[in-house]
Amino acid sequence: MTAVVHETALAPEPRLYDIPDLCRILRLSRSVIYEQIRAGRLRTVKEGRSRRASERAVRDYIALLEKEAETQR
């Protein structure tokens, strides 16, 4: 007997990172994270009183940093 696995069952749920998570992931201080958010470089959403950033927002921020590093060469 073979099991049928639907693709949706394997798709990971979108993840939202809070500020302490972002500090760990990006290895930046809390104040730098908030500075990047205020500058519009790191997109976040507000959930209640908390700020959260999606995985995509983190990837986009890293891509922005890489692009800026390329142009500085």
C-alpha positions as CSV (number, residue, x, y, z in Angstrom):
1,M,0.0,0.0,0.0
2,T,1.4,3.4,-1.0
3,A,0.6,6.7,0.7
4,V,-0.3,9.7,-1.3
5,V,1.2,12.9,0.0
6,H,-0.3,16.1,-1.3
7,E,2.1,19.0,-2.1
8,T,0.3,21.3,0.3
9,A,1.1,19.0,3.2
10,L,4.8,19.4,2.5
11,A,4.7,23.2,1.9
12,P,6.2,25.0,4.8
13,E,4.1,27.6,6.4
14,P,5.3,31.2,6.1
15,R,7.3,32.3,9.0
16,L,7.3,35.7,10.7
17,Y,10.4,36.6,12.7
18,D,10.2,38.9,15.8
19,I,13.0,41.4,16.6
20,P,15.1,39.0,18.7
21,D,14.9,36.4,15.9
22,L,16.1,39.1,13.4
23,C,19.0,40.0,15.7
24,R,20.1,36.4,15.7
25,I,19.5,35.7,12.0
26,L,21.1,38.9,10.7
27,R,23.7,39.2,13.5
28,L,22.7,42.8,14.0
29,S,21.9,44.7,17.2
30,R,18.3,45.6,18.1
31,S,19.0,49.3,17.4
32,V,20.4,48.6,14.0
33,I,17.4,46.4,13.1
34,Y,15.0,49.2,14.1
35,E,17.2,51.7,12.1
36,Q,16.9,49.5,9.0
37,I,13.1,49.2,9.5
38,R,12.8,53.0,9.8
39,A,14.9,53.5,6.7
40,G,12.6,51.2,4.7
41,R,15.4,48.7,4.0
42,L,13.9,45.9,6.1
43,R,10.1,45.4,5.6
44,T,8.0,44.5,8.6
45,V,4.4,44.1,9.5
46,K,2.8,45.0,12.8
47,E,1.0,42.3,14.8
48,G,-0.6,43.9,17.8
49,R,2.3,45.8,19.4
50,S,5.0,43.6,17.9
51,R,6.9,44.0,14.7
52,R,7.5,41.0,12.5
53,A,9.4,40.3,9.3
54,S,8.7,37.5,6.9
55,E,11.3,35.1,5.5
56,R,11.0,36.9,2.2
57,A,11.6,40.3,3.8
58,V,14.8,38.9,5.3
59,R,15.9,37.4,2.0
60,D,15.2,40.7,0.2
61,Y,17.2,42.6,2.9
62,I,20.2,40.3,2.4
63,A,19.9,40.6,-1.4
64,L,20.0,44.4,-0.9
65,L,23.1,44.2,1.1
66,E,24.8,42.0,-1.5
67,K,23.8,44.3,-4.3
68,E,25.2,47.3,-2.4
69,A,28.4,45.4,-1.8
70,E,28.7,44.7,-5.5
71,T,28.3,48.3,-6.4
72,Q,31.0,49.3,-4.0
73,R,33.7,47.3,-5.8
